[in-house]
C-alpha cells in the first residue's frame, strides 16, 4: 500500500478550560459558588474582593485604555468566548449534563419551599448574630440543668458522656453497651468487674438524663420517647392506654387502625380517641426546638416583587460576589514585559479575568431565565399554585435561544423569592394534563387542587384516590387514579385509610 497525503476540512467545538469553567459555575448552588469564589481568591493573587461600598463586577470598559491594551496583548484565543456562547445557544456537550431530562421536567414532583424571606417582603428581620444568640444548643440546655443537681464526679462525668452521645433529635445515638465499651477502652478499665461498674454507672446516668427537660430526651427509640412524655401526664385510664399503645401498637396507630387496637386492648371508642390524642400531642423529636435552623435557610438567587408597573425581577444583591482585578499587580506585570516568568503570571491574570466574566455570565443567564419564567407564569403570582400553567424546559430554551441542558443547570439549586413564597426555579416547570375543554392543565396546579380537596374532606370519610380522580374529572381535568396516587405521595399526603378519624 502506497502512503498518501490527504487534506480534510472539518469543524468541531472544543471544550476549552474556560468553557468547562462556565458550565461548572452555572450548575453550582449559591453556597457552592461562594466556596468557589473563596478558593479562587486564595489561589489567584490578581483577583481580589471589592469593598462593600464599591459596585459589583468590574467592567472591562471601566478600566484605563492602557489596561485594555495590555489585556489584548495577554489574552488567549478569543474562540473560547465564542465556544461558551455556542454552548448557551444550543450545543449539547453530553458528559457535562448533570441529569437526563426525558420530558423536559423531571422536577414534576418537586414541592416548593414555602419560606418567605424578609428580602422578599422588604421588611428588616433580625440579623444573623441576633438569631444565633437567641438559639440554645440541646447539650448546653441539658448542662445548665446539672448545676442544681447533687451528683458525684463520676456520675456527672457519665452524664456528660451521654449528653455528648445524643443526636440532633435528642435520641441516644448508640446503644449504651457500645458507649460503655468505648469508655472502658479510653479509661483503661480492662477487667470485667470495672466494665460492669462502668455500665451500671451509665445506666444510672441515663435515668438522670431522661428526667431532664425536654421530656423524652435520651430515649433510644420512638416508643420510649413517647412513654417518657406520657408518664409526665396526669394518671388515668387514657394515659394507661396511651402508654400501652406507645409500647406495643405504634405501627397500628401509624396506620390509623384503631379498630384493631380496640380489639387487642378491649378499650372503648371514646377511650381510644383520648389515648390517640395524648400520643399525637407528644413530640417525636425532643431536640427539634434546639435544632440549628440558621444553616437550613434557603437564600434566594432571584427576588420577584409586585410593583405598580407589574412584577419586577431582580438578582439578590446579597449573593453577588464583588470581584475586581488587583490594579497594583496588573501594572507591575505590564512593567515586566519580556522578563522571566512573565508568561506564567500573564496566564494567571487572564484566568482571573475569565473567572470574573464567567461568574457574571452565570448571573446574567439566571436572570434571563427567571424573567422568562415569571412572564410565562404570571397567573401563579396572582392566584397561587392552582393557576400554574404547563411549562417544560424546551419552551424557555427556545424563547431565549439556549440549550435545554443550560436551562436544566440554571433551574437546579437556584431559588426565587416571590410574594407567594420561596421556590426552586424547577418548581415552575410542570407536565401538561389534558382537559375536557381541549386545553391543558399543569401538574403543579393539579397537585395544588388535590391538596385543597384533601384539606376540605370529611375526616370520617376521607377521599380515596379513585374519588379524587372523579372529582378532578368533574372539574374538567382528566387524571388517572395512579397519577393521583403519585401526586398525593409527592405531597406527602397519607392514603385515605390512614387519614380516617374514629
C-alpha positions as CSV (number, residue, x, y, z in Angstrom):
1,X,0.0,0.0,0.0
2,X,1.4,3.3,-1.1
3,X,1.2,6.1,1.6
4,X,-0.5,9.3,0.5
5,X,-1.4,12.6,2.0
6,X,-5.0,13.8,2.3
7,X,-6.4,17.2,3.3
8,X,-9.6,17.2,5.3
9,X,-11.6,20.2,6.3
10,X,-13.9,19.8,9.4
11,X,-15.4,21.9,12.1
12,X,-15.6,21.0,15.8
13,X,-16.3,22.8,19.0
14,X,-13.5,22.4,21.6
15,X,-14.5,22.2,25.2
16,X,-11.8,24.6,26.4
17,X,-11.0,25.1,30.1
18,X,-12.8,28.4,30.1
19,X,-15.9,26.8,28.7
20,X,-15.7,24.0,31.2
21,X,-15.5,26.6,34.0
22,X,-18.5,28.4,32.6
23,X,-20.6,25.3,32.5
24,X,-19.5,24.2,36.0
25,X,-20.2,27.6,37.6
26,X,-23.7,27.7,36.0
27,X,-24.8,24.5,37.8
28,X,-23.4,25.4,41.2
29,X,-25.7,26.4,44.0
30,X,-25.2,29.7,45.8
31,X,-23.2,28.1,48.6
32,X,-21.0,26.2,46.2
33,X,-20.4,29.4,44.2
34,X,-19.3,31.2,47.4
35,X,-16.9,28.4,48.1
36,X,-15.6,28.5,44.6
37,X,-15.1,32.3,44.8
38,X,-13.2,32.0,48.1
39,X,-11.0,29.3,46.7
40,X,-10.2,31.4,43.6
41,X,-9.4,34.4,45.8
42,X,-6.9,32.3,47.8
43,X,-5.2,30.9,44.7
44,X,-5.1,33.8,42.3
45,X,-3.2,36.9,43.6
46,X,-4.6,39.1,40.7
47,X,-8.2,38.6,41.9
48,X,-9.5,40.5,45.0
49,X,-12.8,41.2,46.6
50,X,-14.2,44.7,46.4
51,X,-15.2,46.7,49.5
52,X,-18.9,46.8,50.4
53,X,-19.4,50.3,49.2
54,X,-17.9,49.5,45.8
55,X,-20.1,48.4,42.8
56,X,-20.5,44.8,41.6
57,X,-18.3,43.5,38.9
58,X,-15.6,45.5,37.2
59,X,-16.5,46.1,33.6
60,X,-13.6,45.9,31.1
61,X,-14.8,49.2,29.7
62,X,-14.2,50.9,33.0
63,X,-10.5,50.1,33.1
64,X,-8.0,52.5,31.7
65,X,-7.1,52.3,28.0
66,X,-3.6,51.1,28.8
67,X,-5.1,48.2,30.9
68,X,-7.3,47.2,28.0
69,X,-4.4,47.3,25.6
70,X,-2.3,45.1,27.9
71,X,-5.3,42.7,28.2
72,X,-5.5,42.4,24.5
73,X,-1.8,41.5,24.3
74,X,-2.1,38.9,27.0
75,X,-5.5,37.5,26.1
76,X,-5.8,33.9,25.0
77,X,-7.5,32.8,21.8
78,X,-10.9,34.6,21.5
79,X,-12.6,31.4,20.2
80,X,-13.1,30.3,23.8
81,X,-15.7,33.0,24.4
82,X,-17.4,32.1,21.1
83,X,-17.5,28.5,22.2
84,X,-19.1,29.5,25.5
85,X,-21.8,31.4,23.7
86,X,-22.3,28.4,21.3
87,X,-22.9,26.1,24.2
88,X,-25.5,28.6,25.6
89,X,-27.2,28.8,22.2
90,X,-27.8,25.2,21.6
91,X,-24.7,22.9,21.5
92,X,-25.0,20.0,23.9
93,X,-21.9,18.5,25.4
94,X,-23.2,15.2,26.7
95,X,-20.9,14.5,29.6
96,X,-21.3,18.0,31.0
97,X,-25.0,17.3,31.6
98,X,-25.9,16.6,35.2
99,X,-29.3,14.9,34.7
100,X,-31.2,13.1,32.0
101,X,-34.3,15.1,31.3
102,X,-36.6,12.8,29.4
103,X,-39.6,15.1,29.1
104,X,-38.1,18.5,30.0
105,X,-39.4,18.4,33.6
106,X,-38.0,15.8,35.9
107,X,-38.9,18.2,38.7
108,X,-42.6,17.3,38.3
109,X,-43.0,16.1,41.8
110,X,-40.9,18.8,43.5
111,X,-42.7,20.7,46.2
112,X,-41.9,24.4,46.6
113,X,-40.4,25.6,49.8
114,X,-42.8,27.9,51.4
115,X,-40.4,30.0,53.4
116,X,-40.8,33.7,52.6
117,X,-37.6,35.6,53.5
118,X,-37.5,39.1,54.7
119,X,-35.8,40.1,51.5
120,X,-39.0,39.2,49.6
121,X,-41.3,41.2,51.8
122,X,-39.0,44.2,52.2
123,X,-39.0,44.0,55.9
124,X,-35.9,44.1,58.0
125,X,-35.6,40.9,60.1
126,X,-33.1,40.1,62.9
127,X,-29.5,39.8,61.7
128,X,-27.6,36.5,61.9
129,X,-25.9,37.4,65.2
130,X,-29.2,38.1,66.9
131,X,-30.7,34.8,65.7
132,X,-27.7,32.8,66.7
133,X,-27.6,34.5,70.1
134,X,-31.3,33.6,70.7
135,X,-30.8,29.9,69.9
136,X,-29.5,27.4,72.6
137,X,-28.0,24.1,71.8
138,X,-29.6,21.0,73.3
139,X,-26.4,20.0,75.0
140,X,-26.0,23.4,76.7
141,X,-29.6,23.4,77.8
142,X,-29.1,20.0,79.4
143,X,-25.8,21.0,81.1
144,X,-27.5,24.1,82.6
145,X,-29.8,21.8,84.5
146,X,-26.9,19.9,86.0
147,X,-25.9,22.9,88.1
148,X,-28.7,22.3,90.7
149,X,-28.2,18.6,90.9
150,X,-26.1,17.0,93.6
151,X,-24.0,14.5,91.6
152,X,-20.7,12.8,92.3
153,X,-17.8,13.5,90.0
154,X,-18.1,10.1,88.3
155,X,-21.9,10.4,87.9
156,X,-21.5,13.9,86.4
157,X,-18.9,12.6,84.0
158,X,-21.1,9.7,82.9
159,X,-24.0,12.1,82.4
160,X,-21.7,14.3,80.3
161,X,-20.7,11.3,78.1
162,X,-24.4,10.5,77.4
163,X,-25.2,14.2,76.6
164,X,-22.4,14.2,74.0
165,X,-23.9,10.9,72.6
166,X,-27.2,12.5,71.8
167,X,-28.1,13.1,68.1
168,X,-29.8,16.3,66.8
169,X,-33.3,14.8,67.6
170,X,-32.4,14.2,71.2
171,X,-32.1,10.4,70.9
172,X,-29.3,8.3,72.3
173,X,-27.4,7.7,69.0
174,X,-25.6,4.5,70.1
175,X,-26.6,1.6,72.4
176,X,-25.4,2.1,76.0
177,X,-23.4,-1.1,75.9
178,X,-21.3,0.3,73.0
179,X,-20.8,3.6,74.8
180,X,-19.6,1.7,77.9
181,X,-17.2,-0.4,75.8
182,X,-15.7,2.7,74.2
183,X,-15.4,4.5,77.5
184,X,-13.8,1.4,79.1
185,X,-11.1,1.4,76.4
186,X,-10.4,5.1,76.9
187,X,-10.2,4.8,80.7
188,X,-8.2,1.6,80.6
189,X,-10.8,-0.4,82.5
190,X,-9.9,-3.9,81.3
191,X,-11.2,-6.3,84.0
192,X,-14.9,-7.5,83.8
193,X,-15.7,-6.0,87.2
194,X,-14.6,-2.5,86.3
195,X,-16.5,-2.7,83.0
196,X,-19.7,-3.9,84.8
197,X,-19.4,-1.0,87.2
198,X,-19.0,1.5,84.4
199,X,-22.1,0.1,82.6
200,X,-24.1,0.4,85.8
201,X,-22.9,4.0,86.2
202,X,-24.0,4.8,82.6
203,X,-27.4,3.2,83.2
204,X,-27.9,5.3,86.3
205,X,-26.8,8.4,84.3
206,X,-29.3,7.5,81.6
207,X,-32.1,7.6,84.2
208,X,-30.9,11.1,85.3
209,X,-30.8,12.2,81.7
210,X,-34.3,11.0,80.8
211,X,-35.6,13.0,83.8
212,X,-34.3,16.3,82.4
213,X,-36.1,18.8,80.1
214,X,-37.2,18.5,77.4
215,X,-39.3,15.4,78.1
216,X,-38.3,12.4,76.0
217,X,-34.7,13.3,75.7
218,X,-32.3,10.4,76.0
219,X,-34.7,7.9,74.5
220,X,-33.4,5.0,72.5
221,X,-36.4,4.7,70.2
222,X,-39.7,6.4,69.4
223,X,-41.7,4.2,71.7
224,X,-39.5,5.0,74.7
225,X,-39.6,8.7,73.8
226,X,-43.4,8.8,73.8
227,X,-43.6,6.8,77.0
228,X,-41.3,9.2,78.8
229,X,-43.5,12.1,77.8
230,X,-46.8,10.2,78.6
231,X,-45.5,9.3,82.1
232,X,-45.3,13.1,82.8
233,X,-49.1,13.4,82.1
234,X,-51.8,13.0,84.8
235,X,-52.6,9.4,85.6
236,X,-55.8,7.9,84.3
237,X,-57.3,5.3,82.0
238,X,-56.5,7.3,78.9
239,X,-52.8,7.7,79.9
240,X,-52.6,4.0,80.7
241,X,-54.0,3.1,77.3
242,X,-51.7,5.6,75.6
243,X,-48.7,4.0,77.3
244,X,-49.7,0.6,76.1
245,X,-50.2,1.8,72.6
246,X,-46.8,3.5,72.6
247,X,-45.1,0.3,73.9
248,X,-46.9,-2.3,71.7
249,X,-49.1,-0.9,69.0
250,X,-47.3,2.1,67.4
251,X,-47.4,0.5,63.9
252,X,-51.2,0.1,64.1
253,X,-51.6,3.7,65.3
254,X,-49.5,4.9,62.4
255,X,-51.9,3.1,60.0
256,X,-54.9,4.6,61.9
257,X,-56.1,1.0,62.5
258,X,-58.0,1.9,65.7
259,X,-60.4,-0.9,65.3
260,X,-57.5,-3.4,65.5
261,X,-56.1,-1.6,68.6
262,X,-59.6,-1.6,70.2
263,X,-59.9,-5.4,69.6
264,X,-56.5,-6.0,71.1
265,X,-56.9,-3.7,74.1
266,X,-60.7,-4.0,74.7
267,X,-60.9,-0.2,75.0
268,X,-64.0,1.8,74.0
269,X,-64.0,4.2,71.1
270,X,-64.1,7.2,73.4
271,X,-61.1,6.0,75.4
272,X,-59.3,5.2,72.1
273,X,-59.8,8.8,70.9
274,X,-58.5,10.2,74.2
275,X,-55.4,7.9,74.1
276,X,-54.8,8.8,70.5
277,X,-54.9,12.5,71.2
278,X,-52.4,12.1,74.0
279,X,-50.0,10.2,71.8
280,X,-50.3,12.6,68.9
281,X,-49.7,15.6,71.3
282,X,-46.3,14.2,72.2
283,X,-43.1,15.5,70.5
284,X,-41.4,12.7,68.5
285,X,-38.2,14.7,68.2
286,X,-37.4,16.3,71.6
287,X,-34.3,18.0,70.2
288,X,-36.2,19.8,67.4
289,X,-36.7,23.1,69.3
290,X,-32.9,23.3,69.7
291,X,-32.0,22.5,66.1
292,X,-29.8,24.9,64.2
293,X,-32.3,26.3,61.6
294,X,-29.9,29.0,60.5
295,X,-27.9,26.7,58.3
296,X,-31.1,25.3,56.8
297,X,-32.4,28.6,55.5
298,X,-32.8,29.0,51.7
299,X,-31.1,32.0,50.3
300,X,-32.9,33.1,47.1
301,X,-30.9,33.9,43.9
302,X,-33.7,36.0,42.4
303,X,-36.3,38.2,44.0
304,X,-39.7,39.0,42.5
305,X,-41.6,42.0,43.8
306,X,-45.0,43.4,42.9
307,X,-44.7,47.0,41.7
308,X,-47.1,49.5,40.1
309,X,-45.8,48.6,36.7
310,X,-46.1,44.8,37.3
311,X,-43.7,42.2,38.5
312,X,-40.1,43.2,38.9
313,X,-37.4,40.5,38.7
314,X,-34.0,41.3,40.2
315,X,-31.0,39.4,41.4
316,X,-30.5,39.1,45.1
317,X,-27.7,41.7,45.8
318,X,-26.6,39.8,48.9
319,X,-25.3,36.8,46.9
320,X,-23.5,38.7,44.2
321,X,-19.7,38.4,44.5
322,X,-17.9,41.7,44.3
323,X,-14.7,41.0,42.5
324,X,-12.1,43.0,40.7
325,X,-8.5,42.8,39.3
326,X,-5.7,44.0,41.6
327,X,-4.5,47.1,39.8
328,X,-1.2,47.2,41.5
329,X,-0.3,43.6,40.5
330,X,-1.6,44.2,36.9
331,X,0.5,47.4,36.5
332,X,3.6,45.7,37.9
333,X,3.1,42.8,35.4
334,X,2.8,45.2,32.5
335,X,6.1,46.8,33.5
336,X,7.9,43.5,33.4
337,X,7.1,42.5,29.8
338,X,9.6,40.0,28.4
339,X,11.1,39.2,31.8
340,X,11.4,35.7,33.2
341,X,8.1,34.3,34.5
342,X,6.0,36.9,32.6
343,X,4.1,34.3,30.6
344,X,3.0,32.3,33.7
345,X,1.8,35.5,35.5
346,X,0.0,36.7,32.4
347,X,-1.9,33.4,32.3
348,X,-2.9,33.9,36.0
349,X,-4.1,37.4,35.2
350,X,-6.1,36.1,32.2
351,X,-7.5,33.3,34.5
352,X,-8.8,35.9,36.9
353,X,-10.5,37.9,34.1
354,X,-12.1,34.8,32.7
355,X,-13.4,33.8,36.1
356,X,-15.0,37.2,36.6
357,X,-16.5,37.0,33.1
358,X,-17.9,33.5,33.7
359,X,-19.4,34.4,37.1
360,X,-21.1,37.5,35.6
361,X,-22.4,35.4,32.7
362,X,-23.8,32.9,35.2
363,X,-25.9,35.6,37.0
364,X,-27.0,37.1,33.7
365,X,-28.2,33.7,32.5
366,X,-30.1,33.1,35.8
367,X,-31.8,36.5,35.5
368,X,-32.8,35.9,31.9
369,X,-34.3,32.5,32.6
370,X,-36.1,33.9,35.7
371,X,-37.6,36.7,33.8
372,X,-38.9,34.3,31.1
373,X,-40.4,32.0,33.8
374,X,-42.1,35.0,35.5
375,X,-43.5,36.1,32.2
376,X,-44.9,32.6,31.5
377,X,-46.3,32.1,35.0
378,X,-47.9,35.5,35.8
379,X,-51.1,33.8,36.9
380,X,-49.2,31.9,39.6
381,X,-48.0,35.2,41.2
382,X,-51.6,36.4,41.3
383,X,-53.6,33.3,42.3
384,X,-51.1,30.8,43.6
385,X,-50.1,27.2,42.6
386,X,-53.6,26.4,41.4
387,X,-53.2,28.8,38.5
388,X,-49.8,27.3,37.4
389,X,-49.5,26.8,33.6
390,X,-47.8,23.8,31.9
391,X,-44.2,24.6,31.2
392,X,-41.2,22.5,30.1
393,X,-37.5,23.3,29.7
394,X,-37.7,23.3,25.9
395,X,-40.1,26.3,25.8
396,X,-37.8,28.5,27.8
397,X,-34.8,27.2,25.8
398,X,-36.4,28.1,22.5
399,X,-37.5,31.5,23.7
400,X,-34.0,32.5,25.0
401,X,-32.0,30.7,22.3
402,X,-30.3,28.5,24.8
403,X,-30.0,24.7,25.1
404,X,-32.2,22.6,27.3
405,X,-29.2,21.5,29.3
406,X,-28.4,25.1,30.1
407,X,-31.9,25.6,31.4
408,X,-31.5,22.4,33.4
409,X,-28.4,23.7,35.1
410,X,-29.9,27.2,35.7
411,X,-33.1,25.8,37.4
412,X,-31.2,23.3,39.6
413,X,-30.5,24.5,43.2
414,X,-31.4,28.1,42.3
415,X,-34.3,29.7,44.3
416,X,-36.7,32.5,43.6
417,X,-38.3,34.6,46.4
418,X,-41.8,35.7,45.4
419,X,-44.9,37.1,47.2
420,X,-46.2,33.5,47.2
421,X,-43.1,32.2,49.0
422,X,-39.6,30.9,48.0
423,X,-39.4,28.2,45.4
424,X,-36.7,26.4,43.4
425,X,-36.8,27.5,39.8
426,X,-37.5,23.9,38.8
427,X,-40.9,24.2,40.7
428,X,-42.3,26.4,37.9
429,X,-42.0,23.6,35.4
430,X,-44.7,21.0,35.2
431,X,-46.0,18.5,32.6
432,X,-49.3,19.0,30.8
433,X,-52.5,17.2,31.5
434,X,-55.5,17.2,29.1
435,X,-58.8,18.8,30.0
436,X,-62.3,18.2,28.6
437,X,-62.3,21.7,27.1
438,X,-59.4,20.7,24.9
439,X,-56.8,22.8,26.9
440,X,-54.0,21.8,29.2
441,X,-53.5,21.9,32.9
442,X,-50.2,21.9,34.8
443,X,-49.4,19.0,37.0
444,X,-48.4,21.6,39.7
445,X,-51.9,23.1,39.6
446,X,-53.4,19.6,39.8
447,X,-51.3,18.8,42.9
448,X,-52.5,22.1,44.5
449,X,-56.1,21.2,43.7
450,X,-55.6,17.7,45.3
451,X,-54.2,19.4,48.4
452,X,-57.3,21.6,48.6
453,X,-59.7,18.7,48.2
454,X,-57.9,16.7,50.9
455,X,-57.9,19.7,53.2
456,X,-61.7,20.1,52.8
457,X,-62.6,16.5,53.1
458,X,-64.6,14.9,56.0
459,X,-62.1,13.3,58.3
460,X,-64.5,10.4,59.0
461,X,-64.9,9.8,55.2
462,X,-61.6,10.7,53.6
463,X,-61.4,10.8,49.8
464,X,-59.7,7.8,48.1
465,X,-57.5,8.2,45.1
466,X,-60.4,7.0,42.9
467,X,-62.8,9.6,44.4
468,X,-60.1,12.3,43.9
469,X,-59.8,11.3,40.3
470,X,-63.5,11.6,39.8
471,X,-63.7,15.0,41.5
472,X,-60.9,16.2,39.2
473,X,-62.7,14.8,36.2
474,X,-65.9,16.7,37.3
475,X,-63.8,19.9,37.1
476,X,-62.7,19.0,33.6
477,X,-59.2,17.6,34.4
478,X,-58.6,14.0,33.2
479,X,-56.3,12.4,35.7
480,X,-55.9,8.6,36.2
481,X,-56.1,7.1,39.7
482,X,-52.4,6.1,39.5
483,X,-51.4,9.6,38.7
484,X,-53.5,10.9,41.6
485,X,-51.7,8.5,43.9
486,X,-48.4,9.6,42.5
487,X,-49.2,13.3,43.2
488,X,-50.6,12.5,46.6
489,X,-47.4,10.7,47.6
490,X,-45.3,13.6,46.3
491,X,-47.4,16.0,48.5
492,X,-46.7,13.6,51.5
493,X,-50.4,13.0,52.0
494,X,-51.2,9.7,53.6
495,X,-53.7,7.3,52.0
496,X,-57.3,7.5,52.8
497,X,-57.2,4.7,55.3
498,X,-54.6,6.4,57.3
499,X,-56.4,9.8,57.2
500,X,-59.6,8.4,58.6
501,X,-60.5,9.6,62.0
502,X,-62.5,7.5,64.5
